[in-house]
Amino acid sequence: MRLRREVPHTLAGAYALDALTEPDRVRFERHLAGCEACRQEASSLREAAGRLAAVPAMAPPPHVREQVLAGAARTRQQPPLTVDVPAGPGTGRRAVRWRAPRMAVAIAGGCILVALVLGGLFIHTQQRLSLEQAHNRAIAAILNAPDATIRSARAVTGGSATVVMSHRDHALVLTTAMLPALPAGQRYQVWLMGPRRTRAAGMLPAPRRGMTAPMVVSGVAPGDMVGLTAEPASGSAVPSSAPVLMLVLPS
């Protein structure tokens, strides 16, 4: 028996999760050949599922599980969709009621995908907030250190950099202002340059309104200076150009 015309449009979620049987998958792919809306929906759902697969697993707080289970207990389940099929005249066959398992698969697939998306967004948000909180705590610790010292320097190409350093924490907070924009494919890289070593300290954050967000640099040793060079966007193991800025740290 053939599905009603609107039913194939509900299978994008199950198709994106590879939850269709092989015959249904073949039929749905034939449907995709003539339905641009379903092609776009299936593509976006598969992309979302692929991104979620790259998110590291993280256990949600206990109250989230309790809320989900309580909500499921209060939600009435949908009955299976049935369609009356009258008996053909002269066939001697009785009328039957046809249940639509494909619709159930589609609804289940869509619900699973929604749950994955919501769970992935929750995990990603929690991780981002945790990283931001750790970053902010590190900045606050340096700025509030009893031996915190501030220094600034001008770049030879224009713009400036400012650091707040703590010898106690062997770390500093770096910000820059009005540095010239670099050509496409290049970024500013931060270095710790000392008498015995030159160590990459990370890529400078992208500026907003000419200012870069505070950057924490740890592992500062006595005699180190902060250097800034223009490097490929992927970064360099050693400086490939002369520093546009050298900032002498307080001793």
Buried (B, 14 or more C-beta within 10 A) or exposed (E): EEBEEEBBBBBBBBBBBEBBEEEBBEBBEEBBEEBEEBBEBBEEBBEBBEEBEEBEEEEEEEEEEEEBEEEEEEEEEEEEBEEEEEEEEEEEEEEEEEEBEBBBBBBBBBEBBEEBBEBBEBBBEEEEEEEEEEBEEBBEBBEEBEEBBEBEBEBEEEBBBBBBBBBEBBBBBBBBBEBEEBEEEBBBBBBBBBEEEEBBBBBBBEBEEEEBBBBBBEEBEEBBBBBBBBBEEEEBEEBEEEBBBBBEBEE
